[in-house]
C-alpha cells in the first residue's frame, strides 16, 4: 500500500465483501502453519455504515450427522476448532483497520479491539496481525482476501 493512502481512502477501499484465499501463521519458532488448513473458506465484509463481519472455516468439514443445534463434548470441540467468526464495528487508522468485536464465537473476544495491518496487492487485501495464538503456537498471521463479486 502506498504511503499516499490516508485512513479515509483506506476505509473506502475496504468496503465490500472479500473471499479468503489463504491464512498462514508464522510462529515464534519460524514454523509456518495453516490454522484452517491449506484451502480455508471464509468471507470478511466491511459495510459503508461501519460494521464488519468475518467468518473462516476449514474446507471439507465432515457433517456432524445431526440437524440439532445442540451439540456437546468432542463434537462441539471439533466444530469450534474448525471455525472462527466475529462481527462488530471497524475504523481505520493510517495503515490499520481496527475491528471492535461485539459478537464472537470466542466469548473472551467480545469487547476487544483487533488491530490488523492492511496492504493491497492489485485486487487482493492482505491483513496481518502479530501475537495471534493457535494450538501450535503464537506468531504473525497473514490472511489474503480477494474481492468478491456476487452474481
C-alpha positions as CSV (number, residue, x, y, z in Angstrom):
1,X,0.0,0.0,0.0
2,X,1.5,3.3,-1.0
3,X,2.2,5.9,1.6
4,X,-0.2,8.3,-0.1
5,X,-3.3,6.4,1.2
6,X,-4.9,8.1,4.2
7,X,-7.4,6.5,6.6
8,X,-10.4,7.7,4.6
9,X,-9.1,6.2,1.3
10,X,-8.2,3.0,3.1
11,X,-11.7,2.8,4.5
12,X,-13.2,3.3,1.1
13,X,-11.0,0.5,-0.4
14,X,-12.1,-1.9,2.3
15,X,-15.9,-1.6,1.7
16,X,-17.4,-4.7,0.3
17,X,-17.1,-8.5,0.7
18,X,-13.8,-10.3,0.4
19,X,-13.2,-14.0,-0.1
20,X,-10.4,-15.8,1.8
21,X,-7.5,-17.1,-0.3
22,X,-5.1,-18.1,2.4
23,X,-4.4,-18.0,6.2
24,X,-0.9,-18.6,7.4
25,X,0.6,-18.2,10.8
26,X,4.3,-18.0,11.3
27,X,5.1,-19.0,14.9
28,X,7.8,-17.5,17.1
29,X,9.9,-20.5,16.2
30,X,9.6,-19.8,12.5
31,X,7.2,-22.7,11.7
32,X,4.5,-21.8,9.1
33,X,1.2,-23.4,9.9
34,X,-2.3,-23.1,8.3
35,X,-4.8,-22.9,11.2
36,X,-7.7,-23.6,8.9
37,X,-6.0,-26.0,6.6
38,X,-4.4,-25.4,3.1
39,X,-7.6,-24.3,1.5
40,X,-9.6,-22.4,4.0
41,X,-13.0,-20.9,3.2
42,X,-14.1,-17.6,4.5
43,X,-15.5,-14.1,4.0
44,X,-14.9,-10.8,5.5
45,X,-17.4,-7.9,5.0
46,X,-17.0,-4.2,5.6
47,X,-20.2,-2.2,5.3
48,X,-20.3,1.5,4.4
49,X,-22.0,2.2,7.8
50,X,-19.0,0.9,9.8
51,X,-19.9,-2.7,10.5
52,X,-17.8,-5.7,9.8
53,X,-18.1,-9.5,10.0
54,X,-15.5,-12.2,9.5
55,X,-16.2,-16.0,9.1
56,X,-13.4,-18.5,8.4
57,X,-13.5,-22.3,8.4
58,X,-11.6,-25.4,7.3
59,X,-12.7,-26.7,3.9
60,X,-14.2,-30.2,3.8
61,X,-15.5,-30.3,7.3
62,X,-17.3,-33.6,8.0
63,X,-21.0,-33.4,8.6
64,X,-22.0,-33.9,12.3
65,X,-24.8,-36.3,11.4
66,X,-27.3,-34.2,13.3
67,X,-29.6,-31.4,12.4
68,X,-29.8,-30.4,16.1
69,X,-28.5,-27.0,17.2
70,X,-27.5,-28.7,20.5
71,X,-24.0,-30.3,20.2
72,X,-21.7,-31.1,23.1
73,X,-18.4,-32.6,24.0
74,X,-15.9,-33.8,21.3
75,X,-18.3,-32.7,18.5
76,X,-18.6,-29.2,19.8
77,X,-14.8,-29.0,20.3
78,X,-14.2,-30.1,16.7
79,X,-16.7,-27.6,15.4
80,X,-15.0,-24.8,17.2
81,X,-11.5,-25.9,16.2
82,X,-12.5,-25.7,12.5
83,X,-14.4,-22.4,12.6
84,X,-13.8,-18.8,13.6
85,X,-16.2,-15.9,13.4
86,X,-16.8,-12.5,14.8
87,X,-18.5,-9.2,14.0
88,X,-18.7,-5.7,15.2
89,X,-17.6,-2.3,14.0
90,X,-14.5,-1.1,12.3
91,X,-12.4,2.0,11.9
92,X,-9.2,2.8,10.0
93,X,-6.1,4.5,11.3
94,X,-3.1,5.1,8.9
95,X,-2.4,1.6,7.5
96,X,-4.5,-0.2,10.1
97,X,-8.1,-1.5,10.3
98,X,-9.3,-1.9,13.9
99,X,-12.1,-4.4,14.5
100,X,-14.1,-3.7,17.7
101,X,-15.8,-7.0,18.5
102,X,-19.4,-7.2,19.6
103,X,-20.3,-10.8,18.9
104,X,-17.8,-13.7,18.6
105,X,-17.5,-17.5,18.7
106,X,-14.7,-16.8,21.3
107,X,-16.6,-15.3,24.2
108,X,-13.4,-13.7,25.6
109,X,-13.1,-11.6,22.4
110,X,-16.3,-9.6,23.0
111,X,-15.3,-6.0,23.7
112,X,-11.8,-6.4,22.4
113,X,-10.2,-4.4,19.5
114,X,-8.2,-6.4,17.0
115,X,-5.7,-4.4,15.0
116,X,-4.9,-5.5,11.5
117,X,-2.2,-4.0,9.3
118,X,-3.6,-3.5,5.8
119,X,-1.9,-3.9,2.4
120,X,-3.3,-4.2,-1.1
121,X,-1.6,-6.1,-3.9
122,X,-3.7,-5.5,-7.0
123,X,-7.2,-6.6,-6.2
124,X,-6.1,-8.5,-3.1
125,X,-6.5,-7.4,0.5
126,X,-3.7,-8.5,2.9
127,X,-4.4,-8.4,6.7
128,X,-1.6,-9.0,9.1
129,X,-1.6,-9.3,12.9
130,X,1.1,-10.1,15.5
131,X,0.5,-12.1,18.7
132,X,-2.1,-14.4,17.1
133,X,-2.4,-17.6,19.2
134,X,-3.2,-21.1,17.9
135,X,-2.8,-24.6,19.3
136,X,0.6,-24.7,17.5
137,X,2.0,-21.5,19.0
138,X,1.9,-17.7,18.8
139,X,3.0,-15.6,15.9
140,X,2.3,-13.4,12.9
141,X,-0.9,-14.2,11.0
142,X,-1.2,-13.2,7.3
143,X,-4.7,-13.5,5.7
144,X,-5.1,-12.9,2.0
145,X,-8.5,-12.0,0.6
146,X,-9.8,-11.3,-2.9
147,X,-12.7,-9.1,-3.9
148,X,-16.0,-11.0,-4.2
149,X,-18.5,-10.2,-6.9
150,X,-21.9,-11.6,-6.3
151,X,-23.7,-12.8,-9.4
